[in-house]
């Protein structure tokens, strides 16, 4: 087993990361005598392949330079290989993405230098991992995630946000901009939600979040009760709500106070099922996936990390 770190760089995180930032990170690692080698990802889901190859070559520790989507690919790399237990692997995210929402639930270091000191001291922690089985057309697929999965309006906004990313037009305000512009065309869809075998909801749904962490959408606290290591999934459901009321309450999404709205229900469970009369689309950690029907489960303490 190699003791040094595999550094994976997503050059397109946050629009386009500056190679000068990478070199600063490399300099700090060398200064602290942390052994590593680096590789750049070249396309969507390439990080998963890089992780698989690195594990086969005896790497067990990974630093990912990128955002929430990059971390999501690392987690899926951990859980789609069979050589070692995923909990024997360690990840550190150096957040250079658009939202960097996963970090916000934890106690992130304020600087790169502080993060590298935590790496040197070996300040490990564990958190839960979400699992979602969903469909792409008629094929069932599985995705693992470290932060928040969303369906309905959230996924609709993510699709538009990721389209903006592809044309290099993103900033930290991209999600918020697309939230406003998407409201005009989005239509609520009737859905049924079952938690741990008990039906809790069957009506028109605006949005639906299943979280390990609290934040998504660039700092919105849409899953305010989530605790990342408690062994439970936290669920926030927005029933059908007027567009004017959404606009009037956007600020409340950032502090969790939206929970008092009559259209909002919050639940907790270990198995969440959702079905809908028309397809509801899915996003995990800001990555657009497939659609309903979907089943969410949890792997307690399934991710070892340094924040």
C-alpha positions in Angstrom: 0.0 0.0 0.0 1.4 3.4 -1.0 1.6 5.9 1.9 1.5 9.0 -0.3 -1.5 10.9 -1.7 -3.1 10.9 -5.1 -4.0 14.5 -6.0 -6.8 14.7 -8.5 -7.4 18.1 -10.2 -10.7 19.1 -11.9 -9.5 21.9 -14.2 -13.0 23.0 -14.9 -14.2 23.3 -11.3 -15.7 26.8 -10.6 -15.7 27.7 -14.3 -12.0 27.1 -14.7 -9.4 26.7 -11.9 -6.2 28.6 -12.0 -3.1 26.4 -12.4 -1.4 28.9 -10.1 -3.8 27.7 -7.3 -2.7 24.1 -8.0 1.0 25.1 -7.7 0.4 26.9 -4.5 -1.2 23.7 -3.1 1.7 21.6 -4.4 4.2 23.9 -2.8 2.4 23.7 0.6 2.3 19.9 0.4 6.0 19.8 -0.4 6.8 22.3 2.4 5.1 19.9 4.9 6.9 16.9 3.4 3.6 15.3 2.4 4.3 12.9 -0.4 2.0 13.0 -3.4 1.6 12.8 -7.2 -1.0 14.5 -9.3 -3.3 13.9 -12.2 -5.8 16.1 -14.1 -9.3 14.8 -15.0 -10.2 15.4 -18.6 -14.0 14.6 -18.8 -17.2 14.0 -16.9 -16.8 10.9 -14.6 -13.1 10.6 -15.4 -12.4 11.0 -11.7 -14.2 7.7 -11.0 -11.9 6.0 -13.4 -8.8 7.7 -11.9 -9.8 6.5 -8.4 -10.3 2.9 -9.6 -6.9 2.9 -11.3 -5.2 4.5 -8.3 -6.8 1.9 -5.9 -5.5 -0.9 -8.1 -2.1 0.7 -7.9 -2.3 0.6 -4.0 -3.3 4.3 -3.4 -5.6 4.7 -0.4 -5.5 8.5 0.2 -6.9 11.1 -2.2 -6.9 14.8 -2.4 -9.5 16.3 -4.9 -9.1 19.8 -6.1 -12.6 20.7 -7.2 -16.2 21.3 -6.1 -19.1 19.1 -5.0 -19.3 17.3 -8.3 -15.7 16.3 -8.1 -16.1 15.0 -4.6 -19.2 13.1 -5.7 -17.1 11.3 -8.4 -14.5 10.3 -5.8 -17.2 8.9 -3.5 -18.6 6.9 -6.5 -15.1 5.7 -7.3 -14.8 4.4 -3.7 -18.1 2.6 -3.9 -17.8 1.1 -7.4 -14.6 -0.8 -6.8 -14.2 -4.1 -5.0 -10.5 -4.2 -4.1 -10.8 -2.7 -0.6 -13.5 -1.5 1.8 -14.5 2.1 1.0 -14.0 3.0 4.6 -10.3 2.1 4.2 -9.9 5.0 1.8 -9.6 8.7 2.7 -10.6 11.8 0.8 -9.7 15.5 1.3 -11.5 18.1 -0.8 -9.7 21.4 -1.5 -12.8 23.3 -2.6 -12.4 25.3 -5.8 -15.9 24.6 -7.2 -18.9 26.8 -7.8 -21.0 25.9 -4.7 -18.7 24.0 -2.3 -21.8 23.1 -0.3 -20.5 19.8 1.2 -17.8 21.7 3.3 -20.4 24.1 4.8 -21.9 21.3 7.0 -18.6 20.5 8.6 -16.0 22.9 10.1 -13.9 23.7 7.0 -10.5 25.2 7.3 -10.4 28.9 6.3 -7.2 28.5 4.2 -5.4 25.9 2.1 -2.5 26.0 4.6 -4.8 25.1 7.5 -6.3 22.2 5.5 -2.8 20.9 4.8 -1.9 21.1 8.5 -5.0 18.9 9.2 -3.8 16.4 6.6 -0.4 16.4 8.3 -2.0 15.8 11.7 -4.3 13.1 10.3 -7.5 14.7 11.6 -9.9 12.2 10.2 -13.6 12.0 10.6 -16.4 9.8 9.2 -19.8 10.7 7.8 -22.7 8.8 6.3 -23.1 8.1 2.5 -26.4 8.4 0.7 -27.3 5.8 -2.0 -30.0 6.4 -4.6 -31.4 3.9 -7.1 -33.1 5.7 -10.0 -33.9 5.3 -13.7 -32.5 6.5 -16.9 -35.3 5.6 -19.4 -36.0 2.0 -18.5 -32.5 1.2 -17.0 -32.1 1.3 -13.2 -28.9 2.9 -12.0 -27.2 3.7 -8.7 -25.4 6.8 -7.4 -23.6 7.4 -4.1 -23.5 10.9 -2.6 -21.9 12.8 0.2 -24.2 15.8 0.5 -27.7 16.4 -0.9 -29.9 14.8 -3.6 -32.7 16.9 -5.0 -35.8 16.2 -7.2 -38.4 18.4 -8.8 -37.5 22.1 -9.0 -34.0 21.6 -7.6 -33.1 19.2 -10.3 -34.7 21.4 -12.9 -32.5 24.3 -11.8 -29.4 22.1 -11.7 -29.9 21.1 -15.4 -30.0 24.8 -16.4 -27.0 25.6 -14.2 -24.9 22.8 -15.7 -25.8 24.0 -19.2 -24.5 27.4 -18.2 -21.3 25.7 -16.9 -20.8 24.1 -20.3 -20.6 27.5 -22.0 -18.2 28.8 -19.3 -20.8 31.3 -18.0 -20.9 30.3 -14.4 -20.2 32.1 -11.2 -21.3 31.7 -7.6 -24.6 33.4 -8.6 -25.4 30.9 -11.4 -27.7 28.7 -9.3 -29.6 31.7 -7.9 -30.0 33.3 -11.3 -31.3 30.0 -12.7 -33.7 29.6 -9.8 -35.4 32.9 -10.7 -35.5 32.2 -14.5 -36.7 28.6 -14.1 -39.7 29.5 -12.0 -41.6 30.8 -15.0 -41.5 27.5 -16.8 -41.5 24.9 -14.0 -44.7 23.0 -13.3 -45.4 20.9 -10.1 -45.9 17.2 -10.5 -48.0 14.8 -8.4 -45.8 12.4 -6.4 -46.0 9.9 -3.6 -43.3 9.7 -0.9 -42.9 6.8 1.5 -40.5 6.9 4.4 -39.5 3.6 6.2 -42.6 1.9 4.7 -45.1 4.6 5.8 -46.7 6.9 3.2 -46.3 10.5 4.2 -47.1 12.5 1.1 -49.2 12.1 -2.1 -50.0 15.4 -3.8 -48.3 17.9 -6.2 -44.7 18.5 -5.3 -42.6 21.6 -5.9 -39.2 20.2 -4.6 -37.8 17.3 -2.6 -34.4 17.1 -0.9 -32.8 14.1 0.8 -29.7 15.2 2.7 -26.6 13.9 4.5 -25.5 17.5 4.7 -27.5 20.7 5.2 -26.6 22.9 2.2 -27.0 22.9 -1.5 -27.5 25.4 -4.3 -24.5 27.6 -3.3 -25.2 27.9 0.4 -29.0 27.4 0.7 -29.8 25.5 3.9 -32.5 23.3 2.4 -32.0 20.4 4.8 -31.7 22.3 8.0 -31.8 19.3 10.5 -29.3 17.1 8.7 -26.5 15.6 10.8 -23.9 13.9 8.6 -23.0 11.1 11.0 -26.3 10.2 12.6 -27.3 7.2 10.3 -30.4 9.0 9.0 -31.5 10.7 5.8 -33.2 14.0 6.3 -36.0 14.9 3.9 -37.4 18.3 3.0 -40.6 18.4 0.9 -42.0 21.6 -0.6 -45.6 21.0 -1.6 -47.1 23.1 -4.5 -46.4 26.7 -3.8 -47.0 29.9 -5.7 -44.1 31.4 -7.6 -44.6 34.8 -5.9 -44.3 33.0 -2.5 -41.1 31.3 -3.6 -39.5 34.6 -4.6 -40.6 36.2 -1.4 -39.0 33.5 0.7 -35.7 32.9 -1.1 -33.7 34.7 1.7 -35.2 32.2 4.2 -33.7 29.3 2.2 -30.3 30.4 3.4 -31.0 30.3 7.1 -33.4 27.4 7.3 -36.3 29.5 8.5 -38.4 28.5 5.5 -39.4 25.4 7.5 -42.3 27.4 9.0 -44.1 27.7 5.7 -47.3 25.7 5.5 -46.1 24.1 2.2 -43.0 22.6 3.9 -42.7 19.3 5.7 -39.5 17.8 7.2 -38.9 14.1 7.9 -36.2 11.7 8.8 -35.7 8.1 7.9 -33.5 5.3 6.6 -35.3 4.4 3.4 -37.1 7.0 1.2 -39.2 6.0 -1.8 -40.6 8.5 -4.3 -42.8 7.8 -7.3 -44.5 10.3 -9.6 -47.2 10.4 -12.3 -44.7 12.0 -14.7 -40.9 11.8 -14.4 -39.3 13.9 -11.7 -35.7 14.5 -12.4 -32.8 13.9 -10.0 -29.6 15.6 -9.1 -27.0 14.5 -6.5 -24.3 16.9 -5.2 -25.1 19.2 -8.2 -24.8 16.5 -10.8 -27.8 15.8 -13.1 -28.8 12.2 -13.2 -32.0 10.3 -14.2 -35.6 10.3 -12.9 -38.2 8.7 -10.7 -39.1 6.1 -9.4 -36.2 6.4 -6.9 -35.2 4.8 -3.6 -32.8 6.5 -1.2 -30.9 4.5 1.5 -28.0 5.2 3.7 -24.6 3.7 4.6 -23.8 4.8 8.1 -20.3 6.3 8.6 -19.4 5.2 5.0 -16.9 8.0 4.2 -13.6 8.8 5.8 -12.4 12.3 5.2 -10.4 15.3 6.3 -12.4 18.5 6.1 
